[in-house]
Amino acid sequence: MIREMKMRMMYQGLRYEDYLKYTGQTEDQVKEMYRPEAKNRVKMQLVLEAMVKAENVEVSEEEVEKATAEEAERSGRDLEEFKKSLNDRQKEYLKENAAIRKVVDMIVANAQVEEKDESERIDASETIKAVEAAAEAAGLDEEKE
C-alpha cells in the first residue's frame, strides 16, 4: 500500500517524504495505520495473482495501453508525458494490474447471482474467512506477509 501511495503521489508530482512532513506522521505510523487493510489486500492480491497464473492470463498491448491511459487520466496527466515518465518497474506494474483486472472481469462475467431471502444471506466476515482459508490452503499464511 505504501508503494501504491508513493506511485500515486509521484504521478501527481508529489513526494512521499513531503506527505509525511505535511501530515506530521512517521513512516512507521503510516504503516501501522494501513496494516489491517494491507493484510486483507495482500491476501486478495495473492489469490488474484494465482488465478492469473492458473488461467494463463496474458494481456495485449491494447489492454496495457488502456490501463496506462486510465492511470494517466486518473493522475491528471497527458498520456504521452505520463508514458515517458514511466520506468520499467512501473510499466510492469501497469501490465500486472491489467492482467488482474482481466481476471476480475472474468470472475464478474462468470458470476451467477442468486437472490436469497434474508435468512440465507451471509455476512462479510464469512467471505473474509473463506478468502483466508483459500490463502492458507495455497500456502499464503500469515507468516509470509
Buried (B, 14 or more C-beta within 10 A) or exposed (E): BEEEEBBBBBBEEEEBEEBBEEEEBEEEEBEEEBEEEBEEEBBBBBBBBBBBEEEEBEBEEEBBBBBBEBBBEEBEBEBEEBBEBBEEEBEEBBBBBBBBBBBEEBEEEEEEEEEEEEEEEEEEEEEEEEBBEBBEEEEBEEEEE
